[in-house]
């Protein structure tokens, strides 16, 4: 039975990548469909400017040439934080740490799925 994937928001278009988590439908040849939630992961690398443990938010700073960017990320209890091979918590992060955040878009903003703290050996 042939299968196709279509965006639930625009059922007439073919599957394409999106900038955020999206809802897609799996369409079976007989017309039956099943909704699929597809997460699109992105990365942002920068230094930690602000850590708000109470609200579970970190703000990263990145300078590229003349461009300066600030990016806010939500951290939850499923966020994996690592330094080298060791797992850590948001309380272990420090302002100025160089990190790479793997994130997805969620209704409240950008959710950090993984935070990788760069050490001298991983820079």
N, C-alpha and C positions, 0 to 999 in steps of 0.2 A: 504494500500500500504506500503510495507516494506521500511524503511529508513536506511541508513548507513552514517557514517561520515568518510571521508578519507582525509589525508593530500594532499593538492594540489601539494606540492613539490614531494611527493612520493605516487602517487595514488594507488599503489599496497599494501601499508601497512595499517594496521588498525589504528584507532584513538589512539593516545598516548599523554601524556603530554609533553610539550616542555619547554625549558628554556626562551622562549621569545614569544612575540605576533606572532601568526602564521596564515597562511591562510589555511582554511580547506574548503572542499566541502561537501555539503549535497547532497547525491545521492538518488534520489527517485527510486522506483522499476522499473519504465519505462525508466530509464536511464537519466532523466533530472537532472541537477545539479544546485546548487546555491552556490556561494562562501560565506564563513562565516569568519569573522575576530574574532579570539578568543584571548583575553588578558589573559596572565598568570601573576598573581600577586605574588610578593615576598616581603619579609620584611628584613630590615637591621636596627639594633639598634646600636647607637653609640653617640659620642659627636660631636657637630659641631666644626670643625677646621677652616673652611673658609666660609664666606658668600660673594658672589659676586652679589650684587643686580643689577648692570648694565647688566650683562650677564645672570642673573637668574640661578645661579649655587650655590649649596652648596656642601661642601666636609665634609664627616663625618670620624671620627677616631674611631677605635674599637680595643681594646686589649683583646685577649683571651689567657691566659697562656703566652707562648713565642711568639705568633703570633700578629703582628700589621698590621692592614688593614686600607687603605684609600679608600673611595668610593665617586665618583663624581655623583651628581644627578642634572638633569635639573629640574627647577621649571617653571611652566607656570601659566597663569591666571586661569586655571581650577584646579590647585593643591589646595586641601583643607588643611589648616594649622589650628590646634586646640591646645589650652592650656586649659585642662579640657574640659568644654563644650563650651568655647568661641572660635569663629573663629578669626584668625589673618592673617597677611600678612607676606611676606618674610622680610619686614622691621622691624617686631617685633621680629625676631629671633636674638639670641646673640651667639657669639662664646662661647663654653663651655656648651651650652644647651644640655641636654640629650634628644634624640629624637628617635622615630621609624619611618622609612620611608617605606611606602607601595609603590612599584614601579613596572613598566613594562619596557620592553626593547622597544626602538623605534629606528628609523634609526640613530639618532644623539647620542644615548647612553642610559642611564637609566633615565626614566621620573618619577619624584615623583608625584604619584597620590594623596597621603595623607601624611602629616607630623604631627605626634602626639608628642607634646612637653611634656615631663614628668615633673610633678610637684612633690613636696614633698609628696603629698597624693597619687600619682600614681606611685611612684618608686617601 
